[in-house]
Amino acid sequence: MSAHTTQTAPIPAHTDSPPVARIGDHSAFGTTVAGLLLATWLVGASVVHLTQGTAAVGIADLWGLLTGGDVPQSALVITQSRLPRLGAALLVGVALGVAGAAMQSVTRNPLASPDTTAVNAGAYLALTLVSAFGFQTGVLSGTGVAFVGGLAAASLVLGISAGGTTSAIRLVLAGSVIALGLSAMTSVVLLLFPWETQGLFAWGAGSLSQRGTEAVITAAPIVVVTVVVLLTQTRHLAIMHMGDDAARSLGVPLVRTRLITVVGSVLLAASAVTVAGPIGFVGLCAPLVVRLLAAWVRPLRKQAPFFVASAVAGVALVLSADVAVRAVFGAVKGVTVPTGVVTSVLGAVALVVLARKLPPAGDHHALASMRAGGAFARRFPWLIVGGGVVGLGVVMAVSVMVGDQLVLLGDVANWVRGDASVRLDIILDTRVPRIVAAALSGMALALSGGLLQTFTRNPLADPGVLGVSSAAGLGAVVTLISVPQPSFVVLFAGALGAASIAAVVIFGLSSRGGVSTMRLVLVGVGMSAGTSAMTTLLLVQTDPWNQNKAITWLGGSTFGATFPQLVWLGIALVVAGVVVSRTARDLDVVQLDDVTAQLAGVAVDRSKVVHLGVAVVLAACATATVGVISFVGLVAPHAARLVVGKRHRWFLPLTAIMGAFLVVLADALGRSVLAPAQLPAGMVTSLLGTPYFVWLLWRLRENR
């Protein structure tokens, strides 16, 4: 495993510096002031934290406990509930802060963190599997389980994202999509083992609630020892910022240093997950805060102080987030709100800030340079598309027959003629509409992804990666929760409104000096993280009925689809088909670059607005119809491009066919493999799409 990636920022002149730029004048006065302010903030936040909760505990009670006063009831609350929660906040903050600093240092990548390398997702999946199958591991063994899962995920992400000129963005893409796949696996386990994994949904967003001090006391030695070991590597890491050749000439053991740093980072993140669940983006935000402070506090430019300050910043972030949650939602409701929701929103903001600071570099020519289509496809594209139509018809016919109840073709023929039994009527009256819904939503998501890939010129773009689908999901969840029995039109309006706002925000924030492809993707990932966190917040605050309904819908379920609900999706597909059929030749030129398109007479800006608007509407319609389904907008366009080439006259129809094929297949598998239990189609597409994405990103890596 190699954790090395290409440097994305100027190399500091001092060999003992973290990867930050030197800005402005610095003084000892700035260091002193920053230290005093931070210490005051931490002490004040800790005191406030101890006074928050359902039981009345004030500052006088804290002082009485500290001085040995007679406060027996308050003492029990403080020692058994408040102090364990505060200890968890301190421990998790230190662990994630140092883990993020170490990952960013060893990869020389300001976007590396336990979240963007999928460590948290891998650790969470491992612990969920252990809980589901009833293994008794204890807290210490739980850390080991989380460590194995996190290390496996990090190894995969770092391995496929290393190399190339845009490894910073590629790491976020790889980590985000692999984390999405791992989360889908976790969701499957939670769905199949609801009693064994009860309570893990809220914990999965990061919760500091503790049952005594056992978890904190057990994990603390692991965190302390690991932090000390990582501090011993800081000088080697500082020298490595000069480049591998220079570091090797100075005697730095590169492989050993990277191995120790990566393993130590994963162990810290695993310890944090074991104690409090996957609290998101602290490992990204804490080092970012320190890098910003380094502009005024000179010692923070050195590697060891950078690690220590990241630990302190991590504590400040986690503690402040937990205080804010209980201050805003109150003592009772604040208990149910995961602290990780707040930190994930902060992480989304951090991703946007970093995206706007990154240079406008990226995989600009990745799409144009990819191999696409063979000689046969170039000569007979209509035959390829026709074969796709036949294949789609076959898989839809098979899908009608399979499920918890097997149906024969003769039964289907009787149902069409109206001669079927009551049992068959019930089965097929519910099964056929959901298959049609799967096909139409697959077409919409695939076309949306194809248009996004064309205009971003990035084969890794899709509505999910760019945050459009998650924003549409947030809008629909708000509608589901706030409107009793909402009609499809109302649900669609909520999804479309949220997706449209998200698209405007994403493109607005990405347009500094022109819309940068990679900046656009990174802002989209931030939008996805933020909207997903807000969705989780809504789900944990609503009643169990709405929560189960929304969770099932978010999994991308075709259950309960009816033909009247498909009208708007069908209209959107017809309109989109008319638009792209008229502009197919323009799209062929736009996928190259803006200059070539302008020379060919294409109104690039207007074309972007129209086609990206079509992409957003298609994604919103599909999301409102069947929920959030991932990877279709990524996999289908890429597969179609490999088969039939890049001419949009044939590429887009085949993309739609392959998207429909994928979702119909996923729906059939979800209804059949574990019958009578059912898996939502969105979960199945995530399970199918993650390996494909890994292969795709690895292939793009090899082409560099």
SULGI-V9062 format. One record per backbone hydrogen bond with DSSP energy under -1.0 kcal/mol. CO is the residue of the C=O (numbers start at 0). NH is the residue of the N-H. E is the energy in kcal/mol with one decimal. If there is no record, write none. Layout:
<<CO;NH;E> <CO;NH;E>>
//
This chain:
<<13;16;-1.1> <15;302;-1.8> <17;19;-2.6> <26;30;-1.3> <27;31;-2.4> <28;32;-2.6> <29;33;-2.4> <30;34;-2.4> <31;35;-2.5> <32;36;-2.6> <33;37;-2.4> <34;38;-2.5> <35;39;-2.5> <36;40;-2.3> <37;41;-2.6> <38;42;-2.5> <39;43;-2.6> <40;44;-2.9> <41;45;-2.3> <42;46;-2.2> <43;47;-2.5> <44;48;-2.6> <45;49;-2.0> <46;50;-1.1> <57;61;-1.8> <58;62;-2.6> <59;63;-2.4> <60;64;-2.4> <61;65;-2.4> <62;66;-2.2> <63;68;-4.3> <68;70;-1.3> <70;74;-2.8> <71;75;-1.8> <72;76;-1.8> <73;77;-2.8> <74;78;-2.7> <75;79;-2.2> <76;80;-1.8> <76;81;-1.9> <77;82;-3.6> <80;84;-1.5> <81;85;-2.6> <82;86;-3.3> <83;87;-2.3> <84;88;-2.1> <85;89;-2.4> <86;90;-2.8> <87;91;-2.9> <88;92;-2.2> <89;93;-2.2> <90;94;-2.6> <91;95;-2.8> <92;96;-2.2> <93;97;-2.4> <94;98;-2.2> <95;99;-2.5> <96;100;-2.1> <97;101;-2.8> <98;102;-2.4> <99;103;-2.4> <100;104;-1.9> <101;105;-2.7> <102;106;-1.9> <103;108;-1.4> <108;111;-1.6> <112;116;-1.5> <113;118;-1.2> <113;119;-1.9> <114;117;-1.6> <117;121;-2.4> <118;122;-2.7> <119;123;-2.5> <120;124;-2.2> <121;125;-2.1> <122;126;-2.3> <123;127;-2.3> <124;128;-2.5> <125;129;-1.9> <126;130;-2.2> <127;131;-2.7> <128;132;-2.1> <129;134;-1.8> <137;141;-1.9> <138;142;-1.9> <139;143;-1.5> <140;144;-2.6> <141;145;-2.6> <142;146;-2.4> <143;147;-2.2> <144;148;-2.2> <145;149;-2.8> <146;150;-2.8> <147;151;-2.2> <148;152;-1.9> <149;153;-2.7> <150;154;-2.6> <151;155;-1.8> <152;156;-2.4> <153;157;-2.9> <154;158;-2.0> <155;159;-2.2> <156;160;-1.6> <157;161;-1.1> <165;169;-2.6> <166;170;-2.6> <167;171;-1.3> <168;172;-2.6> <169;173;-3.2> <170;174;-3.0> <171;175;-2.8> <172;176;-2.4> <173;177;-2.5> <174;178;-2.4> <175;179;-1.8> <176;180;-2.2> <177;181;-2.7> <178;182;-2.6> <179;183;-1.9> <180;184;-2.0> <181;185;-2.4> <182;186;-2.6> <183;187;-2.2> <184;188;-2.1> <185;189;-2.7> <186;190;-2.3> <187;191;-2.4> <188;192;-2.2> <192;196;-1.7> <194;197;-1.1> <196;199;-2.1> <198;202;-1.4> <199;203;-1.9> <201;204;-1.5> <202;205;-1.8> <205;339;-2.5> <212;216;-2.8> <213;217;-2.4> <214;218;-2.2> <215;219;-2.1> <218;222;-2.2> <219;223;-2.8> <220;224;-2.6> <221;225;-2.2> <222;226;-2.5> <223;227;-2.2> <224;228;-2.4> <225;229;-2.5> <226;230;-2.2> <227;231;-1.3> <229;232;-1.2> <230;233;-1.1> <232;236;-2.4> <233;237;-2.3> <234;238;-2.2> <235;239;-2.1> <238;241;-1.9> <239;242;-1.6> <242;246;-2.4> <243;247;-2.8> <244;248;-2.2> <245;249;-1.2> <246;251;-2.5> <247;250;-1.5> <251;253;-1.4> <252;256;-2.6> <253;257;-2.6> <254;258;-2.6> <255;259;-2.7> <256;260;-2.3> <257;261;-2.8> <258;262;-2.5> <259;263;-2.5> <260;264;-2.4> <261;265;-2.5> <262;266;-2.4> <263;267;-2.2> <264;268;-2.3> <265;269;-2.8> <266;270;-2.2> <267;271;-2.1> <268;272;-2.4> <269;273;-2.3> <270;274;-1.7> <271;275;-2.7> <272;276;-2.3> <275;206;-2.0> <276;278;-1.6> <280;284;-2.6> <281;285;-2.6> <283;287;-1.1> <284;288;-2.6> <285;289;-2.0> <286;290;-2.5> <287;291;-2.1> <288;292;-2.3> <289;293;-1.9> <291;294;-1.2> <292;295;-2.0> <292;296;-2.3> <296;299;-1.3> <297;300;-2.2> <298;301;-1.8> <300;17;-1.9> <301;305;-1.8> <302;306;-2.0> <303;307;-2.3> <304;308;-3.1> <305;309;-1.9> <306;310;-1.9> <307;311;-2.1> <308;312;-2.9> <309;313;-2.4> <310;314;-2.0> <311;315;-2.5> <312;316;-2.5> <313;317;-2.5> <314;318;-2.8> <315;319;-2.3> <316;320;-2.5> <317;321;-2.3> <318;322;-2.4> <319;323;-2.6> <320;324;-2.3> <321;325;-1.9> <322;326;-1.9> <323;327;-2.5> <324;328;-2.5> <329;333;-1.8> <332;335;-1.2> <337;340;-1.3> <338;342;-1.6> <339;343;-2.1> <340;344;-1.7> <341;345;-2.1> <342;346;-2.3> <343;347;-2.2> <344;348;-2.0> <345;349;-2.3> <346;350;-2.4> <347;351;-1.8> <348;352;-2.5> <349;353;-2.8> <350;354;-2.4> <351;355;-2.0> <353;357;-1.3> <358;360;-2.8> <361;363;-2.0> <362;365;-1.3> <364;368;-2.2> <373;377;-2.0> <374;378;-1.7> <375;379;-3.0> <379;383;-1.4> <380;384;-2.4> <381;385;-2.4> <382;386;-2.4> <383;387;-2.0> <384;388;-2.0> <385;389;-2.1> <386;390;-2.6> <387;391;-2.5> <388;392;-2.3> <389;393;-2.2> <390;394;-2.4> <391;395;-2.2> <392;396;-2.1> <393;397;-2.6> <394;398;-2.1> <395;399;-1.8> <396;400;-1.2> <397;401;-1.7> <400;406;-2.7> <407;411;-1.9> <408;412;-2.5> <409;413;-2.2> <410;414;-2.2> <411;415;-2.3> <412;416;-1.9> <413;418;-3.0> <420;424;-2.4> <421;425;-2.4> <422;426;-2.2> <423;427;-3.1> <424;428;-2.4> <426;430;-2.1> <427;431;-2.1> <430;434;-1.7> <431;435;-2.4> <432;436;-2.5> <433;437;-2.1> <434;438;-2.3> <435;439;-2.7> <436;440;-2.6> <437;441;-2.1> <438;442;-2.1> <439;443;-2.4> <440;444;-2.6> <441;445;-2.3> <442;446;-2.6> <443;447;-2.4> <444;448;-2.5> <445;449;-2.7> <446;450;-2.4> <447;451;-2.2> <448;452;-2.6> <449;453;-1.9> <450;454;-2.3> <451;455;-2.3> <452;456;-1.1> <457;460;-1.7> <461;465;-2.3> <462;467;-1.2> <462;468;-1.8> <463;466;-1.2> <466;470;-1.7> <467;471;-2.4> <468;472;-2.5> <469;473;-2.2> <470;474;-2.4> <471;475;-2.3> <472;476;-2.5> <473;477;-2.5> <474;478;-1.7> <475;479;-2.9> <476;480;-2.5> <477;481;-2.4> <478;482;-2.2> <486;490;-2.4> <487;491;-3.1> <488;492;-2.3> <489;493;-2.2> <490;494;-2.3> <491;495;-3.1> <492;496;-2.5> <493;497;-2.1> <494;498;-2.5> <495;499;-2.7> <496;500;-2.3> <497;501;-2.5> <498;502;-2.5> <499;503;-2.4> <500;504;-2.5> <501;505;-3.0> <502;506;-2.6> <503;507;-2.2> <504;508;-2.7> <505;509;-1.2> <509;515;-1.4> <510;513;-2.0> <515;519;-2.6> <516;520;-1.8> <517;521;-2.3> <518;522;-2.6> <519;523;-2.1> <520;524;-2.2> <521;525;-2.1> <522;526;-2.6> <523;527;-2.5> <524;528;-2.3> <525;529;-2.5> <526;530;-2.8> <527;531;-2.1> <528;532;-2.0> <529;533;-2.1> <530;534;-2.2> <531;535;-2.3> <532;536;-2.2> <533;537;-2.1> <534;538;-2.3> <535;539;-2.3> <537;541;-1.1> <542;546;-2.5> <543;547;-2.6> <544;548;-2.0> <545;549;-2.6> <546;550;-2.7> <547;551;-2.3> <548;552;-2.0> <549;553;-2.9> <550;554;-1.2> <552;555;-1.8> <555;681;-1.3> <557;560;-1.8> <562;565;-1.3> <563;566;-1.1> <565;569;-2.6> <566;570;-2.5> <567;571;-2.4> <568;572;-2.1> <569;573;-2.2> <570;574;-2.6> <571;575;-2.5> <572;576;-2.6> <573;577;-2.2> <574;578;-2.3> <575;579;-2.7> <576;580;-1.9> <577;581;-1.4> <578;582;-1.1> <582;586;-2.3> <583;587;-1.6> <584;588;-1.1> <585;589;-2.5> <586;590;-1.8> <588;591;-1.7> <592;596;-1.9> <593;597;-2.6> <594;598;-2.5> <595;599;-1.6> <596;601;-2.6> <597;600;-1.5> <601;603;-1.6> <602;606;-2.7> <603;607;-2.7> <604;608;-2.2> <605;609;-2.5> <606;610;-2.6> <607;611;-2.7> <608;612;-1.7> <609;613;-2.1> <610;614;-2.3> <611;615;-2.3> <612;616;-2.4> <613;617;-2.5> <614;618;-2.3> <615;619;-2.6> <616;620;-2.7> <617;621;-2.4> <618;622;-2.4> <619;623;-2.7> <620;624;-1.6> <621;625;-2.7> <622;626;-2.0> <630;634;-3.3> <631;635;-1.8> <633;637;-1.2> <634;638;-2.7> <635;639;-2.5> <636;640;-2.3> <637;641;-2.0> <638;642;-1.5> <639;643;-2.9> <640;644;-1.3> <641;372;-1.2> <646;649;-1.7> <646;650;-3.0> <647;651;-1.3> <649;653;-1.9> <650;654;-2.3> <651;655;-2.4> <652;656;-2.1> <653;657;-2.8> <654;658;-2.4> <655;659;-2.3> <656;660;-2.6> <657;661;-2.5> <658;662;-2.1> <659;663;-2.6> <660;664;-2.4> <661;665;-2.5> <662;666;-2.7> <663;667;-2.3> <664;668;-2.6> <665;669;-2.6> <666;670;-1.6> <667;671;-1.2> <668;672;-2.4> <669;678;-1.8> <671;674;-1.2> <673;676;-1.8> <679;683;-1.6> <680;684;-2.7> <681;685;-1.7> <682;686;-2.1> <683;687;-2.4> <684;688;-2.9> <685;689;-2.0> <688;692;-2.6> <689;693;-2.4> <690;694;-2.3> <691;695;-2.5> <692;696;-2.9> <693;697;-2.2> <694;698;-2.3> <695;699;-2.4> <696;700;-1.9> <697;701;-2.3> <698;702;-1.3> <700;703;-1.5>>
//
